[in-house]
Amino acid sequence: MSTTTIRLPDELKVRIAEAAKRAGTTSHNFILEAIAEKAELAERYADFDAVAEQRYARIVESGKTIPWGEMRGYLEARVAGKAARAPVARSLAK
């Protein structure tokens, strides 16, 4: 395991110590968990962005999409447990 030094403002160091104590852990572990959570969030955001880019590329390639109003109505019906016909993709308006 490698070592990294970070400089913390005194006020932040006190806040971390208090939060760690409330959480029943050490300041060191609290900081490690916070960094891990932030890294995971950044990774999830990157994955979300990649999926959005892939989906947009498919729309551009096919030239077809489903208007949001139709898709929303379909999804709301499904969530409500109602039978609903899936909307059909059609060419984008130019």
N, CA, C and O atoms as a MOPAC input file, in Angstrom:
PM7 MOZYME 1SCF
protein

 N      0.85800 1    -1.17300 1     0.00000 1
 C      0.00000 1     0.00000 1     0.00000 1
 C      0.90200 1     1.23200 1     0.00000 1
 O      1.87700 1     1.30700 1     0.74800 1
 N      0.55900 1     2.18600 1    -0.84600 1
 C      1.36400 1     3.39400 1    -0.91600 1
 C      0.83600 1     4.45300 1     0.04900 1
 O     -0.27600 1     4.34700 1     0.56700 1
 N      1.64300 1     5.45600 1     0.27400 1
 C      1.28400 1     6.54200 1     1.16800 1
 C      1.13300 1     7.81500 1     0.35500 1
 O      1.94800 1     8.11500 1    -0.51700 1
 N      0.07700 1     8.55600 1     0.65500 1
 C     -0.14600 1     9.85700 1     0.03400 1
 C     -0.36600 1    10.86400 1     1.14200 1
 O     -1.10400 1    10.60400 1     2.09200 1
 N      0.26600 1    11.99600 1     1.02200 1
 C      0.11200 1    13.04400 1     2.02000 1
 C     -0.83800 1    14.10100 1     1.47200 1
 O     -0.69100 1    14.55700 1     0.33900 1
 N     -1.80500 1    14.47900 1     2.28400 1
 C     -2.69400 1    15.57600 1     1.90000 1
 C     -2.67400 1    16.61900 1     3.00900 1
 O     -2.52800 1    16.29500 1     4.18700 1
 N     -2.82000 1    17.85600 1     2.61500 1
 C     -2.86200 1    18.93400 1     3.59500 1
 C     -4.32600 1    19.30800 1     3.81200 1
 O     -5.04500 1    19.65100 1     2.87300 1
 N     -4.74200 1    19.23400 1     5.05500 1
 C     -6.12400 1    19.54800 1     5.40100 1
 C     -6.16500 1    20.84800 1     6.18900 1
 O     -5.37600 1    21.03500 1     7.11600 1
 N     -7.06300 1    21.73500 1     5.83700 1
 C     -7.24000 1    22.91500 1     6.68500 1
 C     -7.66500 1    22.44000 1     8.08400 1
 O     -8.35600 1    21.43200 1     8.22600 1
 N     -7.24300 1    23.17700 1     9.09700 1
 C     -7.54700 1    22.77300 1    10.47700 1
 C     -9.03600 1    22.56300 1    10.70700 1
 O     -9.43400 1    21.61000 1    11.37600 1
 N     -9.85900 1    23.44600 1    10.15700 1
 C    -11.30600 1    23.33300 1    10.34600 1
 C    -11.83500 1    22.02300 1     9.76200 1
 O    -12.67800 1    21.36600 1    10.37300 1
 N    -11.34300 1    21.64600 1     8.58200 1
 C    -11.77900 1    20.39400 1     7.96100 1
 C    -11.29900 1    19.19800 1     8.76900 1
 O    -12.03400 1    18.22400 1     8.93300 1
 N    -10.08900 1    19.26400 1     9.26900 1
 C     -9.55400 1    18.16500 1    10.07300 1
 C    -10.42500 1    17.93400 1    11.30900 1
 O    -10.68500 1    16.79000 1    11.68100 1
 N    -10.87200 1    19.01400 1    11.94200 1
 C    -11.74400 1    18.90500 1    13.11800 1
 C    -13.08400 1    18.30200 1    12.71400 1
 O    -13.60400 1    17.42600 1    13.40600 1
 N    -13.64600 1    18.76300 1    11.60100 1
 C    -14.92200 1    18.22900 1    11.12300 1
 C    -14.81900 1    16.73900 1    10.83300 1
 O    -15.72300 1    15.97200 1    11.16600 1
 N    -13.72100 1    16.33200 1    10.21600 1
 C    -13.51000 1    14.91300 1     9.90100 1
 C    -13.42600 1    14.10100 1    11.19200 1
 O    -14.05000 1    13.04600 1    11.31100 1
 N    -12.66200 1    14.58900 1    12.14200 1
 C    -12.50500 1    13.86700 1    13.41200 1
 C    -13.85400 1    13.69600 1    14.10700 1
 O    -14.15700 1    12.62200 1    14.62600 1
 N    -14.66200 1    14.75600 1    14.11400 1
 C    -15.97100 1    14.66900 1    14.75900 1
 C    -16.90200 1    13.71900 1    14.00900 1
 O    -17.61400 1    12.92700 1    14.62700 1
 N    -16.89700 1    13.79900 1    12.68700 1
 C    -17.75600 1    12.91700 1    11.88900 1
 C    -17.31800 1    11.46600 1    12.04200 1
 O    -18.15800 1    10.57100 1    12.13400 1
 N    -16.02000 1    11.23100 1    12.07000 1
 C    -15.50700 1     9.87200 1    12.23400 1
 C    -15.91100 1     9.30600 1    13.59200 1
 O    -16.28900 1     8.14000 1    13.70300 1
 N    -15.82800 1    10.13700 1    14.61000 1
 C    -16.20300 1     9.69000 1    15.95600 1
 C    -17.68200 1     9.30500 1    15.99000 1
 O    -18.04800 1     8.27300 1    16.55400 1
 N    -18.53300 1    10.14600 1    15.38000 1
 C    -19.96700 1     9.82800 1    15.32600 1
 C    -20.22800 1     8.54000 1    14.55500 1
 O    -21.15000 1     7.78800 1    14.87100 1
 N    -19.40100 1     8.29500 1    13.53600 1
 C    -19.56300 1     7.09300 1    12.71200 1
 C    -18.91500 1     5.86600 1    13.35600 1
 O    -19.06400 1     4.74900 1    12.86200 1
 N    -18.20500 1     6.07700 1    14.44600 1
 C    -17.56500 1     4.95800 1    15.14100 1
 C    -16.35200 1     4.42100 1    14.41900 1
 O    -16.08800 1     3.21900 1    14.44100 1
 N    -15.61700 1     5.30200 1    13.78300 1
 C    -14.42800 1     4.88100 1    13.05000 1
 C    -13.31800 1     5.89900 1    13.28200 1
 O    -13.49200 1     6.86700 1    14.02200 1
 N    -12.18900 1     5.67000 1    12.65000 1
 C    -11.06400 1     6.58800 1    12.77800 1
 C    -11.12900 1     7.64200 1    11.68000 1
 O    -11.80500 1     7.46200 1    10.66700 1
 N    -10.41800 1     8.73700 1    11.89600 1
 C    -10.33300 1     9.76800 1    10.85900 1
 C     -9.73700 1     9.18500 1     9.58900 1
 O    -10.20200 1     9.47500 1     8.48700 1
 N     -8.71100 1     8.36700 1     9.74500 1
 C     -8.05500 1     7.74000 1     8.59300 1
 C     -9.06100 1     6.92700 1     7.77700 1
 O     -9.15000 1     7.08400 1     6.55900 1
 N     -9.80700 1     6.06900 1     8.44400 1
 C    -10.78200 1     5.23400 1     7.74300 1
 C    -11.90300 1     6.07100 1     7.13700 1
 O    -12.38200 1     5.78000 1     6.04100 1
 N    -12.31600 1     7.11000 1     7.85500 1
 C    -13.35400 1     7.99300 1     7.35100 1
 C    -12.90300 1     8.64200 1     6.03600 1
 O    -13.67500 1     8.70700 1     5.08000 1
 N    -11.67600 1     9.11100 1     5.99000 1
 C    -11.13000 1     9.73600 1     4.78600 1
 C    -11.02800 1     8.71600 1     3.65800 1
 O    -11.37000 1     9.02700 1     2.51700 1
 N    -10.56100 1     7.49900 1     3.95700 1
 C    -10.46200 1     6.46000 1     2.93000 1
 C    -11.83400 1     6.14700 1     2.33300 1
 O    -11.97500 1     6.02400 1     1.11600 1
 N    -12.84000 1     6.02000 1     3.19600 1
 C    -14.19000 1     5.73300 1     2.71000 1
 C    -14.72500 1     6.88400 1     1.86200 1
 O    -15.38000 1     6.65800 1     0.84400 1
 N    -14.44700 1     8.11200 1     2.28000 1
 C    -14.91000 1     9.27300 1     1.51400 1
 C    -14.27100 1     9.30200 1     0.12800 1
 O    -14.94300 1     9.59600 1    -0.86100 1
 N    -12.99100 1     9.00300 1     0.05700 1
 C    -12.29500 1     8.98500 1    -1.23300 1
 C    -12.84600 1     7.86300 1    -2.10400 1
 O    -13.06700 1     8.05400 1    -3.30000 1
 N    -13.06900 1     6.69400 1    -1.50800 1
 C    -13.61900 1     5.56200 1    -2.27000 1
 C    -15.01100 1     5.89600 1    -2.80300 1
 O    -15.32300 1     5.57900 1    -3.95100 1
 N    -15.84700 1     6.52800 1    -1.98700 1
 C    -17.18500 1     6.91600 1    -2.43000 1
 C    -17.11300 1     7.91100 1    -3.57700 1
 O    -17.87300 1     7.80300 1    -4.53900 1
 N    -16.21500 1     8.87000 1    -3.48600 1
 C    -16.07400 1     9.87900 1    -4.54200 1
 C    -15.58100 1     9.23700 1    -5.83400 1
 O    -16.04300 1     9.59200 1    -6.91800 1
 N    -14.64800 1     8.29400 1    -5.72600 1
 C    -14.14000 1     7.59900 1    -6.91000 1
 C    -15.25300 1     6.77200 1    -7.55700 1
 O    -15.38500 1     6.75200 1    -8.78100 1
 N    -16.04900 1     6.09400 1    -6.73600 1
 C    -17.15500 1     5.29500 1    -7.26400 1
 C    -18.17600 1     6.18100 1    -7.97000 1
 O    -18.68600 1     5.82000 1    -9.03100 1
 N    -18.47300 1     7.33000 1    -7.38800 1
 C    -19.41100 1     8.26300 1    -8.00100 1
 C    -18.89500 1     8.73500 1    -9.36200 1
 O    -19.65900 1     8.81100 1   -10.32400 1
 N    -17.61600 1     9.04900 1    -9.44200 1
 C    -17.02500 1     9.48900 1   -10.70700 1
 C    -17.07100 1     8.37100 1   -11.74400 1
 O    -17.32300 1     8.62400 1   -12.92200 1
 N    -16.82700 1     7.13700 1   -11.30900 1
 C    -16.89000 1     5.99400 1   -12.22500 1
 C    -18.31400 1     5.77100 1   -12.72500 1
 O    -18.52800 1     5.51800 1   -13.91100 1
 N    -19.28400 1     5.86700 1   -11.82200 1
 C    -20.68700 1     5.70300 1   -12.23700 1
 C    -21.09900 1     6.78500 1   -13.21900 1
 O    -21.80900 1     6.51800 1   -14.18800 1
 N    -20.65000 1     8.01300 1   -12.96500 1
 C    -20.96200 1     9.10600 1   -13.86800 1
 C    -20.34800 1     8.85200 1   -15.24700 1
 O    -20.99000 1     9.09200 1   -16.26900 1
 N    -19.11500 1     8.37100 1   -15.27200 1
 C    -18.46000 1     8.07000 1   -16.54600 1
 C    -19.19700 1     6.95600 1   -17.28300 1
 O    -19.36100 1     7.02300 1   -18.50100 1
 N    -19.64300 1     5.92900 1   -16.55300 1
 C    -20.41400 1     4.84100 1   -17.17100 1
 C    -21.72900 1     5.36500 1   -17.73500 1
 O    -22.11700 1     5.01000 1   -18.84800 1
 N    -22.41200 1     6.20800 1   -16.96800 1
 C    -23.67600 1     6.79700 1   -17.41000 1
 C    -23.45500 1     7.61000 1   -18.68700 1
 O    -24.22800 1     7.51600 1   -19.64000 1
 N    -22.39500 1     8.40100 1   -18.68600 1
 C    -22.08000 1     9.22800 1   -19.84700 1
 C    -21.77200 1     8.35600 1   -21.06600 1
 O    -22.19200 1     8.68100 1   -22.17700 1
 N    -21.04900 1     7.26200 1   -20.87200 1
 C    -20.71700 1     6.35900 1   -21.98400 1
 C    -21.98000 1     5.72600 1   -22.56500 1
 O    -22.11800 1     5.62100 1   -23.78400 1
 N    -22.89800 1     5.30700 1   -21.70000 1
 C    -24.15800 1     4.71500 1   -22.17500 1
 C    -24.95400 1     5.75600 1   -22.94900 1
 O    -25.50900 1     5.45200 1   -24.00500 1
 N    -25.01400 1     6.97800 1   -22.43600 1
 C    -25.74600 1     8.04400 1   -23.12800 1
 C    -25.13600 1     8.30700 1   -24.50200 1
 O    -25.86500 1     8.48600 1   -25.47700 1
 N    -23.82800 1     8.33100 1   -24.58600 1
 C    -23.15700 1     8.55800 1   -25.87300 1
 C    -23.44500 1     7.42300 1   -26.85400 1
 O    -23.66900 1     7.66600 1   -28.03900 1
 N    -23.43800 1     6.18300 1   -26.36000 1
 C    -23.74500 1     5.03600 1   -27.22600 1
 C    -25.17200 1     5.11500 1   -27.73800 1
 O    -25.43100 1     4.86600 1   -28.91600 1
 N    -26.09300 1     5.45900 1   -26.85600 1
 C    -27.49600 1     5.55500 1   -27.26100 1
 C    -27.69700 1     6.68300 1   -28.26700 1
 O    -28.44200 1     6.53100 1   -29.23500 1
 N    -27.04300 1     7.79700 1   -28.04100 1
 C    -27.16900 1     8.90900 1   -28.97400 1
 C    -26.57600 1     8.52400 1   -30.33500 1
 O    -27.12900 1     8.88100 1   -31.37500 1
 N    -25.46700 1     7.80600 1   -30.33100 1
 C    -24.85400 1     7.35500 1   -31.59100 1
 C    -25.81600 1     6.44800 1   -32.35800 1
 O    -25.89700 1     6.53000 1   -33.58300 1
 N    -26.54800 1     5.58200 1   -31.64400 1
 C    -27.53600 1     4.71700 1   -32.30800 1
 C    -28.67500 1     5.54100 1   -32.90700 1
 O    -29.16500 1     5.24000 1   -33.99500 1
 N    -29.08700 1     6.57900 1   -32.19100 1
 C    -30.13800 1     7.44900 1   -32.72400 1
 C    -29.65700 1     8.13400 1   -33.99600 1
 O    -30.37400 1     8.17500 1   -34.99600 1
 N    -28.45500 1     8.66600 1   -33.95500 1
 C    -27.90600 1     9.35300 1   -35.12300 1
 C    -27.75200 1     8.38000 1   -36.28300 1
 O    -28.07000 1     8.71300 1   -37.42500 1
 N    -27.26600 1     7.17700 1   -35.99100 1
 C    -27.04900 1     6.16600 1   -37.03700 1
 C    -28.36500 1     5.72000 1   -37.67200 1
 O    -28.45900 1     5.60200 1   -38.89400 1
 N    -29.36700 1     5.47500 1   -36.85300 1
 C    -30.63900 1     4.97000 1   -37.38300 1
 C    -31.54700 1     6.09200 1   -37.87500 1
 O    -32.38600 1     5.88600 1   -38.75200 1
 N    -31.36900 1     7.28200 1   -37.30000 1
 C    -32.24400 1     8.39100 1   -37.64300 1
 C    -33.62400 1     8.26200 1   -37.02800 1
 O    -34.54200 1     8.99100 1   -37.40200 1
 N    -33.77800 1     7.33600 1   -36.08200 1
 C    -35.09400 1     7.10200 1   -35.48200 1
 C    -35.04300 1     7.28400 1   -33.96700 1
 O    -34.02700 1     7.04100 1   -33.31600 1
 N    -36.17800 1     7.72100 1   -33.43800 1
 C    -36.28800 1     7.91400 1   -32.00400 1
 C    -37.76300 1     7.84700 1   -31.59900 1
 O    -38.65000 1     7.79500 1   -32.45000 1
 N    -38.00400 1     7.84800 1   -30.30900 1
 C    -39.36600 1     7.85500 1   -29.76700 1
 C    -39.53600 1     9.16600 1   -29.01300 1
 O    -38.72700 1     9.48100 1   -28.14000 1
 N    -40.57000 1     9.93400 1   -29.33300 1
 C    -40.79100 1    11.18500 1   -28.59500 1
 C    -40.96900 1    10.90900 1   -27.10000 1
 O    -41.59400 1     9.92200 1   -26.71100 1
 N    -40.41400 1    11.78700 1   -26.27500 1
 C    -40.43600 1    11.58500 1   -24.83100 1
 C    -41.86000 1    11.46200 1   -24.28700 1
 O    -42.11200 1    10.63300 1   -23.41200 1
 N    -42.78100 1    12.26200 1   -24.78600 1
 C    -44.15500 1    12.18900 1   -24.29300 1
 C    -44.75800 1    10.80500 1   -24.46200 1
 O    -45.45400 1    10.31000 1   -23.57600 1
 N    -44.48700 1    10.17900 1   -25.61200 1
 C    -45.00400 1     8.82200 1   -25.85000 1
 C    -44.33000 1     7.81600 1   -24.93300 1
 O    -44.99100 1     6.94800 1   -24.36300 1
 N    -43.02500 1     7.93000 1   -24.79000 1
 C    -42.29100 1     6.98200 1   -23.94100 1
 C    -42.69100 1     7.14500 1   -22.48500 1
 O    -42.84600 1     6.16000 1   -21.76300 1
 N    -42.85700 1     8.38100 1   -22.05900 1
 C    -43.25300 1     8.62100 1   -20.66800 1
 C    -44.62700 1     8.01900 1   -20.38700 1
 O    -44.82900 1     7.37600 1   -19.35700 1
 N    -45.56800 1     8.22800 1   -21.30300 1
 C    -46.89800 1     7.64400 1   -21.12600 1
 C    -46.84100 1     6.13000 1   -21.03500 1
 O    -47.53000 1     5.52100 1   -20.21700 1
 N    -46.01900 1     5.53000 1   -21.87700 1
 C    -45.83900 1     4.06800 1   -21.86600 1
 C    -45.25500 1     3.61500 1   -20.52600 1
 O    -45.75200 1     2.66700 1   -19.91800 1
 N    -44.21800 1     4.28400 1   -20.07600 1
 C    -43.57100 1     3.89800 1   -18.81400 1
 C    -44.50800 1     4.09300 1   -17.62300 1
 O    -44.54800 1     3.25700 1   -16.72000 1
 N    -45.25500 1     5.18500 1   -17.62100 1
 C    -46.19200 1     5.42700 1   -16.52300 1
 C    -47.27300 1     4.34300 1   -16.48100 1
 O    -47.65900 1     3.88600 1   -15.40500 1
 N    -47.75500 1     3.93700 1   -17.65000 1
 C    -48.76000 1     2.87100 1   -17.70400 1
 C    -48.17700 1     1.57000 1   -17.16500 1
 O    -48.83400 1     0.85900 1   -16.40600 1
 N    -46.94600 1     1.26100 1   -17.55500 1
 C    -46.30200 1     0.02600 1   -17.08300 1
 C    -46.11600 1     0.04500 1   -15.57600 1
 O    -46.37400 1    -0.95200 1   -14.90200 1
 N    -45.67100 1     1.17200 1   -15.04800 1
 C    -45.47100 1     1.28400 1   -13.59500 1
 C    -46.80100 1     1.11400 1   -12.86500 1
 O    -46.84300 1     0.55000 1   -11.77200 1
 N    -47.87800 1     1.59700 1   -13.46100 1
 C    -49.20800 1     1.48600 1   -12.84800 1
 C    -49.80200 1     0.09400 1   -13.01900 1
 O    -50.90000 1    -0.17900 1   -12.53200 1
 N    -49.07800 1    -0.79200 1   -13.71300 1
 C    -49.55100 1    -2.16000 1   -13.89300 1
 C    -50.55400 1    -2.31400 1   -15.02000 1
 O    -51.21700 1    -3.34700 1   -15.12100 1
 N    -50.67500 1    -1.31100 1   -15.86000 1
 C    -51.61700 1    -1.36200 1   -16.97500 1
 C    -50.94400 1    -1.95800 1   -18.20700 1
 O    -49.73100 1    -1.84300 1   -18.38400 1
 N    -51.74300 1    -2.59100 1   -19.04800 1
 C    -51.21900 1    -3.09000 1   -20.32100 1
 C    -50.94800 1    -1.87700 1   -21.20200 1
 O    -51.76100 1    -0.95600 1   -21.27500 1
 N    -49.82000 1    -1.88600 1   -21.85500 1
 C    -49.47400 1    -0.74800 1   -22.71300 1
 C    -48.68800 1    -1.24400 1   -23.91800 1
 O    -47.83500 1    -2.12300 1   -23.80200 1
 N    -48.98300 1    -0.67800 1   -25.05100 1
 C    -48.25600 1    -1.01600 1   -26.26600 1
 C    -46.98700 1    -0.16500 1   -26.31900 1
 O    -47.04000 1     1.05500 1   -26.16200 1
 N    -45.86500 1    -0.81300 1   -26.53800 1
 C    -44.59600 1    -0.09400 1   -26.61600 1
 C    -44.61100 1     0.85200 1   -27.80900 1
 O    -45.02600 1     0.46700 1   -28.90200 1
 N    -44.15800 1     2.10100 1   -27.60200 1
 C    -44.12300 1     3.04000 1   -28.71400 1
 C    -43.12700 1     2.58700 1   -29.78700 1
 O    -42.15500 1     1.88800 1   -29.49700 1
 N    -43.38200 1     2.98800 1   -30.99600 1
 C    -42.53400 1     2.59500 1   -32.13300 1
 C    -41.64000 1     3.77100 1   -32.50600 1
 O    -42.09300 1     4.91100 1   -32.60600 1
 N    -40.36500 1     3.47000 1   -32.70900 1
 C    -39.42400 1     4.50700 1   -33.12600 1
 C    -39.76800 1     4.95300 1   -34.54600 1
 O    -40.17700 1     4.16500 1   -35.39900 1
 N    -39.58100 1     6.25600 1   -34.75400 1
 C    -39.81600 1     6.76600 1   -36.10200 1
 C    -38.73900 1     7.79300 1   -36.44300 1
 O    -37.99000 1     8.24100 1   -35.57400 1
 N    -38.67800 1     8.15000 1   -37.70300 1
 C    -37.64200 1     9.05500 1   -38.17900 1
 C    -37.72700 1    10.40500 1   -37.46600 1
 O    -38.80500 1    10.92000 1   -37.17100 1
 N    -36.54700 1    10.94800 1   -37.20500 1
 C    -36.47600 1    12.27100 1   -36.59300 1
 C    -36.99000 1    13.33000 1   -37.55500 1
 O    -36.80900 1    13.22600 1   -38.76800 1
 N    -37.62600 1    14.33500 1   -37.00600 1
 C    -38.04300 1    15.46800 1   -37.83100 1
 C    -36.79800 1    16.25700 1   -38.21000 1
 O    -35.89400 1    16.44100 1   -37.39500 1
 N    -36.76100 1    16.71800 1   -39.45300 1
 C    -35.57400 1    17.46000 1   -39.88800 1
 C    -35.89500 1    18.88900 1   -40.12600 1
 O    -35.01600 1    19.66500 1   -40.49800 1

